[in-house]
């Protein structure tokens, strides 16, 4: 009887006490959202894609902080049919995700067509439906001429293994 207990119940007891490790957090979904946002911007234009990919209370620097809904309020301006179409393009080179898994960022170069102009920084928030929407978009003029190209893989910052003692300590 003791052998039966050992062969049957001991492995079950060990399995019950062994936890399955949580999957590691990765900013890969945020990078995927950023790349889809950029592709959508190329396809539909800046105004429509920025509104579609932003959270309702999203802030952008244009150049001063403003709600995205205020920046793009009203109908799109009439385009000159004879003007050449220019595209805002950007791509992530670095990304990170919070230990809670609900906030992250991407950063990388941006350009107008092939003319590299600077770097952007976007903060993303996980939405209740599981999608990622940006909540802050900012950019700065800088020389990104030596930055890797659009097809480069983004580097991921490691998720912090330690948390803050308090929100006040985190802000300090």
MODELLER restraints for C-alpha pairs under 7 A, 6 or more apart:
rsr = mdl.restraints
at = mdl.atoms
rsr.add(forms.Gaussian(group=physical.xy_distance, feature=features.Distance(at['CA:25:A'], at['CA:101:A']), mean=6.62, stdev=0.5))
rsr.add(forms.Gaussian(group=physical.xy_distance, feature=features.Distance(at['CA:26:A'], at['CA:97:A']), mean=6.62, stdev=0.5))
rsr.add(forms.Gaussian(group=physical.xy_distance, feature=features.Distance(at['CA:27:A'], at['CA:95:A']), mean=6.14, stdev=0.5))
rsr.add(forms.Gaussian(group=physical.xy_distance, feature=features.Distance(at['CA:27:A'], at['CA:96:A']), mean=5.38, stdev=0.5))
rsr.add(forms.Gaussian(group=physical.xy_distance, feature=features.Distance(at['CA:27:A'], at['CA:97:A']), mean=5.19, stdev=0.5))
rsr.add(forms.Gaussian(group=physical.xy_distance, feature=features.Distance(at['CA:27:A'], at['CA:104:A']), mean=6.93, stdev=0.5))
rsr.add(forms.Gaussian(group=physical.xy_distance, feature=features.Distance(at['CA:27:A'], at['CA:156:A']), mean=6.80, stdev=0.5))
rsr.add(forms.Gaussian(group=physical.xy_distance, feature=features.Distance(at['CA:30:A'], at['CA:104:A']), mean=6.87, stdev=0.5))
rsr.add(forms.Gaussian(group=physical.xy_distance, feature=features.Distance(at['CA:30:A'], at['CA:132:A']), mean=6.73, stdev=0.5))
rsr.add(forms.Gaussian(group=physical.xy_distance, feature=features.Distance(at['CA:31:A'], at['CA:92:A']), mean=6.73, stdev=0.5))
rsr.add(forms.Gaussian(group=physical.xy_distance, feature=features.Distance(at['CA:31:A'], at['CA:95:A']), mean=6.82, stdev=0.5))
rsr.add(forms.Gaussian(group=physical.xy_distance, feature=features.Distance(at['CA:31:A'], at['CA:106:A']), mean=6.78, stdev=0.5))
rsr.add(forms.Gaussian(group=physical.xy_distance, feature=features.Distance(at['CA:33:A'], at['CA:132:A']), mean=6.51, stdev=0.5))
rsr.add(forms.Gaussian(group=physical.xy_distance, feature=features.Distance(at['CA:35:A'], at['CA:91:A']), mean=6.58, stdev=0.5))
rsr.add(forms.Gaussian(group=physical.xy_distance, feature=features.Distance(at['CA:37:A'], at['CA:49:A']), mean=6.65, stdev=0.5))
rsr.add(forms.Gaussian(group=physical.xy_distance, feature=features.Distance(at['CA:37:A'], at['CA:53:A']), mean=6.43, stdev=0.5))
rsr.add(forms.Gaussian(group=physical.xy_distance, feature=features.Distance(at['CA:38:A'], at['CA:89:A']), mean=6.42, stdev=0.5))
rsr.add(forms.Gaussian(group=physical.xy_distance, feature=features.Distance(at['CA:38:A'], at['CA:90:A']), mean=6.25, stdev=0.5))
rsr.add(forms.Gaussian(group=physical.xy_distance, feature=features.Distance(at['CA:40:A'], at['CA:49:A']), mean=5.81, stdev=0.5))
rsr.add(forms.Gaussian(group=physical.xy_distance, feature=features.Distance(at['CA:41:A'], at['CA:49:A']), mean=4.98, stdev=0.5))
rsr.add(forms.Gaussian(group=physical.xy_distance, feature=features.Distance(at['CA:42:A'], at['CA:87:A']), mean=6.01, stdev=0.5))
rsr.add(forms.Gaussian(group=physical.xy_distance, feature=features.Distance(at['CA:42:A'], at['CA:88:A']), mean=6.85, stdev=0.5))
rsr.add(forms.Gaussian(group=physical.xy_distance, feature=features.Distance(at['CA:42:A'], at['CA:89:A']), mean=6.91, stdev=0.5))
rsr.add(forms.Gaussian(group=physical.xy_distance, feature=features.Distance(at['CA:47:A'], at['CA:72:A']), mean=6.24, stdev=0.5))
rsr.add(forms.Gaussian(group=physical.xy_distance, feature=features.Distance(at['CA:51:A'], at['CA:68:A']), mean=6.95, stdev=0.5))
rsr.add(forms.Gaussian(group=physical.xy_distance, feature=features.Distance(at['CA:53:A'], at['CA:133:A']), mean=5.37, stdev=0.5))
rsr.add(forms.Gaussian(group=physical.xy_distance, feature=features.Distance(at['CA:53:A'], at['CA:134:A']), mean=6.39, stdev=0.5))
rsr.add(forms.Gaussian(group=physical.xy_distance, feature=features.Distance(at['CA:54:A'], at['CA:133:A']), mean=5.01, stdev=0.5))
rsr.add(forms.Gaussian(group=physical.xy_distance, feature=features.Distance(at['CA:54:A'], at['CA:134:A']), mean=4.79, stdev=0.5))
rsr.add(forms.Gaussian(group=physical.xy_distance, feature=features.Distance(at['CA:54:A'], at['CA:135:A']), mean=6.18, stdev=0.5))
rsr.add(forms.Gaussian(group=physical.xy_distance, feature=features.Distance(at['CA:55:A'], at['CA:133:A']), mean=5.29, stdev=0.5))
rsr.add(forms.Gaussian(group=physical.xy_distance, feature=features.Distance(at['CA:55:A'], at['CA:134:A']), mean=5.90, stdev=0.5))
rsr.add(forms.Gaussian(group=physical.xy_distance, feature=features.Distance(at['CA:55:A'], at['CA:135:A']), mean=5.63, stdev=0.5))
rsr.add(forms.Gaussian(group=physical.xy_distance, feature=features.Distance(at['CA:57:A'], at['CA:67:A']), mean=6.48, stdev=0.5))
rsr.add(forms.Gaussian(group=physical.xy_distance, feature=features.Distance(at['CA:57:A'], at['CA:135:A']), mean=6.91, stdev=0.5))
rsr.add(forms.Gaussian(group=physical.xy_distance, feature=features.Distance(at['CA:58:A'], at['CA:67:A']), mean=5.71, stdev=0.5))
rsr.add(forms.Gaussian(group=physical.xy_distance, feature=features.Distance(at['CA:58:A'], at['CA:68:A']), mean=5.78, stdev=0.5))
rsr.add(forms.Gaussian(group=physical.xy_distance, feature=features.Distance(at['CA:58:A'], at['CA:134:A']), mean=6.72, stdev=0.5))
rsr.add(forms.Gaussian(group=physical.xy_distance, feature=features.Distance(at['CA:58:A'], at['CA:135:A']), mean=4.15, stdev=0.5))
rsr.add(forms.Gaussian(group=physical.xy_distance, feature=features.Distance(at['CA:58:A'], at['CA:136:A']), mean=5.68, stdev=0.5))
rsr.add(forms.Gaussian(group=physical.xy_distance, feature=features.Distance(at['CA:59:A'], at['CA:65:A']), mean=6.29, stdev=0.5))
rsr.add(forms.Gaussian(group=physical.xy_distance, feature=features.Distance(at['CA:59:A'], at['CA:66:A']), mean=5.42, stdev=0.5))
rsr.add(forms.Gaussian(group=physical.xy_distance, feature=features.Distance(at['CA:59:A'], at['CA:67:A']), mean=4.46, stdev=0.5))
rsr.add(forms.Gaussian(group=physical.xy_distance, feature=features.Distance(at['CA:59:A'], at['CA:68:A']), mean=5.59, stdev=0.5))
rsr.add(forms.Gaussian(group=physical.xy_distance, feature=features.Distance(at['CA:59:A'], at['CA:135:A']), mean=6.05, stdev=0.5))
rsr.add(forms.Gaussian(group=physical.xy_distance, feature=features.Distance(at['CA:59:A'], at['CA:136:A']), mean=4.87, stdev=0.5))
rsr.add(forms.Gaussian(group=physical.xy_distance, feature=features.Distance(at['CA:59:A'], at['CA:137:A']), mean=6.54, stdev=0.5))
rsr.add(forms.Gaussian(group=physical.xy_distance, feature=features.Distance(at['CA:60:A'], at['CA:66:A']), mean=5.60, stdev=0.5))
rsr.add(forms.Gaussian(group=physical.xy_distance, feature=features.Distance(at['CA:60:A'], at['CA:67:A']), mean=6.26, stdev=0.5))
rsr.add(forms.Gaussian(group=physical.xy_distance, feature=features.Distance(at['CA:60:A'], at['CA:68:A']), mean=5.95, stdev=0.5))
rsr.add(forms.Gaussian(group=physical.xy_distance, feature=features.Distance(at['CA:60:A'], at['CA:136:A']), mean=5.52, stdev=0.5))
rsr.add(forms.Gaussian(group=physical.xy_distance, feature=features.Distance(at['CA:60:A'], at['CA:137:A']), mean=4.64, stdev=0.5))
rsr.add(forms.Gaussian(group=physical.xy_distance, feature=features.Distance(at['CA:60:A'], at['CA:138:A']), mean=5.84, stdev=0.5))
rsr.add(forms.Gaussian(group=physical.xy_distance, feature=features.Distance(at['CA:61:A'], at['CA:137:A']), mean=6.52, stdev=0.5))
rsr.add(forms.Gaussian(group=physical.xy_distance, feature=features.Distance(at['CA:61:A'], at['CA:138:A']), mean=5.19, stdev=0.5))
rsr.add(forms.Gaussian(group=physical.xy_distance, feature=features.Distance(at['CA:86:A'], at['CA:112:A']), mean=6.59, stdev=0.5))
rsr.add(forms.Gaussian(group=physical.xy_distance, feature=features.Distance(at['CA:86:A'], at['CA:113:A']), mean=6.04, stdev=0.5))
rsr.add(forms.Gaussian(group=physical.xy_distance, feature=features.Distance(at['CA:87:A'], at['CA:112:A']), mean=5.54, stdev=0.5))
rsr.add(forms.Gaussian(group=physical.xy_distance, feature=features.Distance(at['CA:87:A'], at['CA:113:A']), mean=5.14, stdev=0.5))
rsr.add(forms.Gaussian(group=physical.xy_distance, feature=features.Distance(at['CA:88:A'], at['CA:111:A']), mean=5.87, stdev=0.5))
rsr.add(forms.Gaussian(group=physical.xy_distance, feature=features.Distance(at['CA:88:A'], at['CA:112:A']), mean=4.69, stdev=0.5))
rsr.add(forms.Gaussian(group=physical.xy_distance, feature=features.Distance(at['CA:88:A'], at['CA:113:A']), mean=6.24, stdev=0.5))
rsr.add(forms.Gaussian(group=physical.xy_distance, feature=features.Distance(at['CA:89:A'], at['CA:110:A']), mean=5.60, stdev=0.5))
rsr.add(forms.Gaussian(group=physical.xy_distance, feature=features.Distance(at['CA:89:A'], at['CA:111:A']), mean=5.25, stdev=0.5))
rsr.add(forms.Gaussian(group=physical.xy_distance, feature=features.Distance(at['CA:89:A'], at['CA:112:A']), mean=6.17, stdev=0.5))
rsr.add(forms.Gaussian(group=physical.xy_distance, feature=features.Distance(at['CA:89:A'], at['CA:113:A']), mean=6.53, stdev=0.5))
rsr.add(forms.Gaussian(group=physical.xy_distance, feature=features.Distance(at['CA:90:A'], at['CA:108:A']), mean=6.97, stdev=0.5))
rsr.add(forms.Gaussian(group=physical.xy_distance, feature=features.Distance(at['CA:90:A'], at['CA:109:A']), mean=5.72, stdev=0.5))
rsr.add(forms.Gaussian(group=physical.xy_distance, feature=features.Distance(at['CA:90:A'], at['CA:110:A']), mean=4.13, stdev=0.5))
rsr.add(forms.Gaussian(group=physical.xy_distance, feature=features.Distance(at['CA:90:A'], at['CA:111:A']), mean=6.28, stdev=0.5))
rsr.add(forms.Gaussian(group=physical.xy_distance, feature=features.Distance(at['CA:91:A'], at['CA:108:A']), mean=5.67, stdev=0.5))
rsr.add(forms.Gaussian(group=physical.xy_distance, feature=features.Distance(at['CA:91:A'], at['CA:109:A']), mean=6.18, stdev=0.5))
rsr.add(forms.Gaussian(group=physical.xy_distance, feature=features.Distance(at['CA:91:A'], at['CA:110:A']), mean=6.82, stdev=0.5))
rsr.add(forms.Gaussian(group=physical.xy_distance, feature=features.Distance(at['CA:91:A'], at['CA:150:A']), mean=5.59, stdev=0.5))
rsr.add(forms.Gaussian(group=physical.xy_distance, feature=features.Distance(at['CA:92:A'], at['CA:106:A']), mean=5.72, stdev=0.5))
rsr.add(forms.Gaussian(group=physical.xy_distance, feature=features.Distance(at['CA:92:A'], at['CA:107:A']), mean=5.21, stdev=0.5))
rsr.add(forms.Gaussian(group=physical.xy_distance, feature=features.Distance(at['CA:92:A'], at['CA:108:A']), mean=4.56, stdev=0.5))
rsr.add(forms.Gaussian(group=physical.xy_distance, feature=features.Distance(at['CA:92:A'], at['CA:154:A']), mean=5.76, stdev=0.5))
rsr.add(forms.Gaussian(group=physical.xy_distance, feature=features.Distance(at['CA:93:A'], at['CA:107:A']), mean=6.01, stdev=0.5))
rsr.add(forms.Gaussian(group=physical.xy_distance, feature=features.Distance(at['CA:93:A'], at['CA:108:A']), mean=4.82, stdev=0.5))
rsr.add(forms.Gaussian(group=physical.xy_distance, feature=features.Distance(at['CA:93:A'], at['CA:153:A']), mean=6.69, stdev=0.5))
rsr.add(forms.Gaussian(group=physical.xy_distance, feature=features.Distance(at['CA:93:A'], at['CA:154:A']), mean=4.18, stdev=0.5))
rsr.add(forms.Gaussian(group=physical.xy_distance, feature=features.Distance(at['CA:93:A'], at['CA:155:A']), mean=5.97, stdev=0.5))
rsr.add(forms.Gaussian(group=physical.xy_distance, feature=features.Distance(at['CA:94:A'], at['CA:106:A']), mean=5.67, stdev=0.5))
rsr.add(forms.Gaussian(group=physical.xy_distance, feature=features.Distance(at['CA:94:A'], at['CA:107:A']), mean=5.42, stdev=0.5))
rsr.add(forms.Gaussian(group=physical.xy_distance, feature=features.Distance(at['CA:94:A'], at['CA:108:A']), mean=6.59, stdev=0.5))
rsr.add(forms.Gaussian(group=physical.xy_distance, feature=features.Distance(at['CA:94:A'], at['CA:154:A']), mean=4.99, stdev=0.5))
rsr.add(forms.Gaussian(group=physical.xy_distance, feature=features.Distance(at['CA:94:A'], at['CA:155:A']), mean=4.67, stdev=0.5))
rsr.add(forms.Gaussian(group=physical.xy_distance, feature=features.Distance(at['CA:94:A'], at['CA:156:A']), mean=5.82, stdev=0.5))
rsr.add(forms.Gaussian(group=physical.xy_distance, feature=features.Distance(at['CA:95:A'], at['CA:105:A']), mean=5.41, stdev=0.5))
rsr.add(forms.Gaussian(group=physical.xy_distance, feature=features.Distance(at['CA:95:A'], at['CA:106:A']), mean=4.34, stdev=0.5))
rsr.add(forms.Gaussian(group=physical.xy_distance, feature=features.Distance(at['CA:95:A'], at['CA:107:A']), mean=6.51, stdev=0.5))
rsr.add(forms.Gaussian(group=physical.xy_distance, feature=features.Distance(at['CA:95:A'], at['CA:154:A']), mean=6.63, stdev=0.5))
rsr.add(forms.Gaussian(group=physical.xy_distance, feature=features.Distance(at['CA:95:A'], at['CA:155:A']), mean=6.27, stdev=0.5))
rsr.add(forms.Gaussian(group=physical.xy_distance, feature=features.Distance(at['CA:95:A'], at['CA:156:A']), mean=5.03, stdev=0.5))
rsr.add(forms.Gaussian(group=physical.xy_distance, feature=features.Distance(at['CA:95:A'], at['CA:157:A']), mean=6.27, stdev=0.5))
rsr.add(forms.Gaussian(group=physical.xy_distance, feature=features.Distance(at['CA:96:A'], at['CA:104:A']), mean=5.38, stdev=0.5))
rsr.add(forms.Gaussian(group=physical.xy_distance, feature=features.Distance(at['CA:96:A'], at['CA:105:A']), mean=5.44, stdev=0.5))
rsr.add(forms.Gaussian(group=physical.xy_distance, feature=features.Distance(at['CA:96:A'], at['CA:106:A']), mean=6.81, stdev=0.5))
rsr.add(forms.Gaussian(group=physical.xy_distance, feature=features.Distance(at['CA:96:A'], at['CA:156:A']), mean=5.64, stdev=0.5))
rsr.add(forms.Gaussian(group=physical.xy_distance, feature=features.Distance(at['CA:96:A'], at['CA:157:A']), mean=5.10, stdev=0.5))
rsr.add(forms.Gaussian(group=physical.xy_distance, feature=features.Distance(at['CA:97:A'], at['CA:103:A']), mean=5.86, stdev=0.5))
rsr.add(forms.Gaussian(group=physical.xy_distance, feature=features.Distance(at['CA:97:A'], at['CA:104:A']), mean=4.07, stdev=0.5))
rsr.add(forms.Gaussian(group=physical.xy_distance, feature=features.Distance(at['CA:97:A'], at['CA:105:A']), mean=6.61, stdev=0.5))
rsr.add(forms.Gaussian(group=physical.xy_distance, feature=features.Distance(at['CA:97:A'], at['CA:159:A']), mean=6.43, stdev=0.5))
rsr.add(forms.Gaussian(group=physical.xy_distance, feature=features.Distance(at['CA:98:A'], at['CA:104:A']), mean=5.87, stdev=0.5))
rsr.add(forms.Gaussian(group=physical.xy_distance, feature=features.Distance(at['CA:98:A'], at['CA:159:A']), mean=6.35, stdev=0.5))
rsr.add(forms.Gaussian(group=physical.xy_distance, feature=features.Distance(at['CA:99:A'], at['CA:159:A']), mean=5.82, stdev=0.5))
rsr.add(forms.Gaussian(group=physical.xy_distance, feature=features.Distance(at['CA:99:A'], at['CA:160:A']), mean=6.27, stdev=0.5))
rsr.add(forms.Gaussian(group=physical.xy_distance, feature=features.Distance(at['CA:102:A'], at['CA:125:A']), mean=5.75, stdev=0.5))
rsr.add(forms.Gaussian(group=physical.xy_distance, feature=features.Distance(at['CA:102:A'], at['CA:126:A']), mean=4.84, stdev=0.5))
rsr.add(forms.Gaussian(group=physical.xy_distance, feature=features.Distance(at['CA:103:A'], at['CA:124:A']), mean=5.71, stdev=0.5))
rsr.add(forms.Gaussian(group=physical.xy_distance, feature=features.Distance(at['CA:103:A'], at['CA:125:A']), mean=4.61, stdev=0.5))
rsr.add(forms.Gaussian(group=physical.xy_distance, feature=features.Distance(at['CA:103:A'], at['CA:126:A']), mean=6.23, stdev=0.5))
rsr.add(forms.Gaussian(group=physical.xy_distance, feature=features.Distance(at['CA:104:A'], at['CA:123:A']), mean=5.77, stdev=0.5))
rsr.add(forms.Gaussian(group=physical.xy_distance, feature=features.Distance(at['CA:104:A'], at['CA:124:A']), mean=5.12, stdev=0.5))
rsr.add(forms.Gaussian(group=physical.xy_distance, feature=features.Distance(at['CA:104:A'], at['CA:125:A']), mean=6.53, stdev=0.5))
rsr.add(forms.Gaussian(group=physical.xy_distance, feature=features.Distance(at['CA:105:A'], at['CA:122:A']), mean=5.49, stdev=0.5))
rsr.add(forms.Gaussian(group=physical.xy_distance, feature=features.Distance(at['CA:105:A'], at['CA:123:A']), mean=4.36, stdev=0.5))
rsr.add(forms.Gaussian(group=physical.xy_distance, feature=features.Distance(at['CA:105:A'], at['CA:124:A']), mean=5.64, stdev=0.5))
rsr.add(forms.Gaussian(group=physical.xy_distance, feature=features.Distance(at['CA:106:A'], at['CA:121:A']), mean=5.99, stdev=0.5))
rsr.add(forms.Gaussian(group=physical.xy_distance, feature=features.Distance(at['CA:106:A'], at['CA:122:A']), mean=5.41, stdev=0.5))
rsr.add(forms.Gaussian(group=physical.xy_distance, feature=features.Distance(at['CA:106:A'], at['CA:123:A']), mean=6.71, stdev=0.5))
rsr.add(forms.Gaussian(group=physical.xy_distance, feature=features.Distance(at['CA:107:A'], at['CA:119:A']), mean=6.98, stdev=0.5))
rsr.add(forms.Gaussian(group=physical.xy_distance, feature=features.Distance(at['CA:107:A'], at['CA:120:A']), mean=5.50, stdev=0.5))
rsr.add(forms.Gaussian(group=physical.xy_distance, feature=features.Distance(at['CA:107:A'], at['CA:121:A']), mean=4.50, stdev=0.5))
rsr.add(forms.Gaussian(group=physical.xy_distance, feature=features.Distance(at['CA:107:A'], at['CA:122:A']), mean=6.35, stdev=0.5))
rsr.add(forms.Gaussian(group=physical.xy_distance, feature=features.Distance(at['CA:108:A'], at['CA:119:A']), mean=5.34, stdev=0.5))
rsr.add(forms.Gaussian(group=physical.xy_distance, feature=features.Distance(at['CA:108:A'], at['CA:120:A']), mean=5.72, stdev=0.5))
rsr.add(forms.Gaussian(group=physical.xy_distance, feature=features.Distance(at['CA:109:A'], at['CA:118:A']), mean=5.63, stdev=0.5))
rsr.add(forms.Gaussian(group=physical.xy_distance, feature=features.Distance(at['CA:109:A'], at['CA:119:A']), mean=4.18, stdev=0.5))
rsr.add(forms.Gaussian(group=physical.xy_distance, feature=features.Distance(at['CA:109:A'], at['CA:120:A']), mean=6.13, stdev=0.5))
rsr.add(forms.Gaussian(group=physical.xy_distance, feature=features.Distance(at['CA:109:A'], at['CA:144:A']), mean=6.04, stdev=0.5))
rsr.add(forms.Gaussian(group=physical.xy_distance, feature=features.Distance(at['CA:110:A'], at['CA:116:A']), mean=5.96, stdev=0.5))
rsr.add(forms.Gaussian(group=physical.xy_distance, feature=features.Distance(at['CA:110:A'], at['CA:117:A']), mean=6.04, stdev=0.5))
rsr.add(forms.Gaussian(group=physical.xy_distance, feature=features.Distance(at['CA:110:A'], at['CA:118:A']), mean=5.61, stdev=0.5))
rsr.add(forms.Gaussian(group=physical.xy_distance, feature=features.Distance(at['CA:110:A'], at['CA:119:A']), mean=5.55, stdev=0.5))
rsr.add(forms.Gaussian(group=physical.xy_distance, feature=features.Distance(at['CA:110:A'], at['CA:120:A']), mean=6.44, stdev=0.5))
rsr.add(forms.Gaussian(group=physical.xy_distance, feature=features.Distance(at['CA:111:A'], at['CA:117:A']), mean=5.11, stdev=0.5))
rsr.add(forms.Gaussian(group=physical.xy_distance, feature=features.Distance(at['CA:116:A'], at['CA:144:A']), mean=6.22, stdev=0.5))
rsr.add(forms.Gaussian(group=physical.xy_distance, feature=features.Distance(at['CA:116:A'], at['CA:145:A']), mean=6.48, stdev=0.5))
rsr.add(forms.Gaussian(group=physical.xy_distance, feature=features.Distance(at['CA:117:A'], at['CA:141:A']), mean=5.93, stdev=0.5))
rsr.add(forms.Gaussian(group=physical.xy_distance, feature=features.Distance(at['CA:117:A'], at['CA:142:A']), mean=6.51, stdev=0.5))
rsr.add(forms.Gaussian(group=physical.xy_distance, feature=features.Distance(at['CA:117:A'], at['CA:143:A']), mean=6.69, stdev=0.5))
rsr.add(forms.Gaussian(group=physical.xy_distance, feature=features.Distance(at['CA:117:A'], at['CA:144:A']), mean=6.81, stdev=0.5))
rsr.add(forms.Gaussian(group=physical.xy_distance, feature=features.Distance(at['CA:118:A'], at['CA:140:A']), mean=5.59, stdev=0.5))
rsr.add(forms.Gaussian(group=physical.xy_distance, feature=features.Distance(at['CA:118:A'], at['CA:141:A']), mean=4.24, stdev=0.5))
rsr.add(forms.Gaussian(group=physical.xy_distance, feature=features.Distance(at['CA:118:A'], at['CA:142:A']), mean=4.33, stdev=0.5))
rsr.add(forms.Gaussian(group=physical.xy_distance, feature=features.Distance(at['CA:118:A'], at['CA:143:A']), mean=5.82, stdev=0.5))
rsr.add(forms.Gaussian(group=physical.xy_distance, feature=features.Distance(at['CA:118:A'], at['CA:144:A']), mean=5.63, stdev=0.5))
rsr.add(forms.Gaussian(group=physical.xy_distance, feature=features.Distance(at['CA:119:A'], at['CA:139:A']), mean=5.50, stdev=0.5))
rsr.add(forms.Gaussian(group=physical.xy_distance, feature=features.Distance(at['CA:119:A'], at['CA:140:A']), mean=5.55, stdev=0.5))
rsr.add(forms.Gaussian(group=physical.xy_distance, feature=features.Distance(at['CA:119:A'], at['CA:141:A']), mean=6.59, stdev=0.5))
rsr.add(forms.Gaussian(group=physical.xy_distance, feature=features.Distance(at['CA:119:A'], at['CA:142:A']), mean=6.56, stdev=0.5))
rsr.add(forms.Gaussian(group=physical.xy_distance, feature=features.Distance(at['CA:119:A'], at['CA:144:A']), mean=6.98, stdev=0.5))
rsr.add(forms.Gaussian(group=physical.xy_distance, feature=features.Distance(at['CA:120:A'], at['CA:138:A']), mean=5.61, stdev=0.5))
rsr.add(forms.Gaussian(group=physical.xy_distance, feature=features.Distance(at['CA:120:A'], at['CA:139:A']), mean=3.95, stdev=0.5))
rsr.add(forms.Gaussian(group=physical.xy_distance, feature=features.Distance(at['CA:120:A'], at['CA:140:A']), mean=6.42, stdev=0.5))
rsr.add(forms.Gaussian(group=physical.xy_distance, feature=features.Distance(at['CA:121:A'], at['CA:137:A']), mean=5.98, stdev=0.5))
rsr.add(forms.Gaussian(group=physical.xy_distance, feature=features.Distance(at['CA:121:A'], at['CA:138:A']), mean=5.28, stdev=0.5))
rsr.add(forms.Gaussian(group=physical.xy_distance, feature=features.Distance(at['CA:121:A'], at['CA:139:A']), mean=5.93, stdev=0.5))
rsr.add(forms.Gaussian(group=physical.xy_distance, feature=features.Distance(at['CA:122:A'], at['CA:134:A']), mean=6.60, stdev=0.5))
rsr.add(forms.Gaussian(group=physical.xy_distance, feature=features.Distance(at['CA:122:A'], at['CA:136:A']), mean=5.56, stdev=0.5))
rsr.add(forms.Gaussian(group=physical.xy_distance, feature=features.Distance(at['CA:122:A'], at['CA:137:A']), mean=4.53, stdev=0.5))
rsr.add(forms.Gaussian(group=physical.xy_distance, feature=features.Distance(at['CA:122:A'], at['CA:138:A']), mean=6.38, stdev=0.5))
rsr.add(forms.Gaussian(group=physical.xy_distance, feature=features.Distance(at['CA:123:A'], at['CA:134:A']), mean=5.67, stdev=0.5))
rsr.add(forms.Gaussian(group=physical.xy_distance, feature=features.Distance(at['CA:123:A'], at['CA:135:A']), mean=5.72, stdev=0.5))
rsr.add(forms.Gaussian(group=physical.xy_distance, feature=features.Distance(at['CA:123:A'], at['CA:136:A']), mean=5.10, stdev=0.5))
rsr.add(forms.Gaussian(group=physical.xy_distance, feature=features.Distance(at['CA:123:A'], at['CA:137:A']), mean=6.64, stdev=0.5))
rsr.add(forms.Gaussian(group=physical.xy_distance, feature=features.Distance(at['CA:124:A'], at['CA:132:A']), mean=6.23, stdev=0.5))
rsr.add(forms.Gaussian(group=physical.xy_distance, feature=features.Distance(at['CA:124:A'], at['CA:133:A']), mean=5.54, stdev=0.5))
rsr.add(forms.Gaussian(group=physical.xy_distance, feature=features.Distance(at['CA:124:A'], at['CA:134:A']), mean=4.15, stdev=0.5))
rsr.add(forms.Gaussian(group=physical.xy_distance, feature=features.Distance(at['CA:124:A'], at['CA:135:A']), mean=5.64, stdev=0.5))
rsr.add(forms.Gaussian(group=physical.xy_distance, feature=features.Distance(at['CA:125:A'], at['CA:132:A']), mean=5.66, stdev=0.5))
rsr.add(forms.Gaussian(group=physical.xy_distance, feature=features.Distance(at['CA:125:A'], at['CA:133:A']), mean=5.63, stdev=0.5))
rsr.add(forms.Gaussian(group=physical.xy_distance, feature=features.Distance(at['CA:125:A'], at['CA:134:A']), mean=6.10, stdev=0.5))
rsr.add(forms.Gaussian(group=physical.xy_distance, feature=features.Distance(at['CA:125:A'], at['CA:135:A']), mean=6.48, stdev=0.5))
rsr.add(forms.Gaussian(group=physical.xy_distance, feature=features.Distance(at['CA:126:A'], at['CA:132:A']), mean=4.64, stdev=0.5))
rsr.add(forms.Gaussian(group=physical.xy_distance, feature=features.Distance(at['CA:126:A'], at['CA:133:A']), mean=6.61, stdev=0.5))
rsr.add(forms.Gaussian(group=physical.xy_distance, feature=features.Distance(at['CA:127:A'], at['CA:133:A']), mean=6.79, stdev=0.5))
rsr.add(forms.Gaussian(group=physical.xy_distance, feature=features.Distance(at['CA:164:A'], at['CA:170:A']), mean=5.67, stdev=0.5))
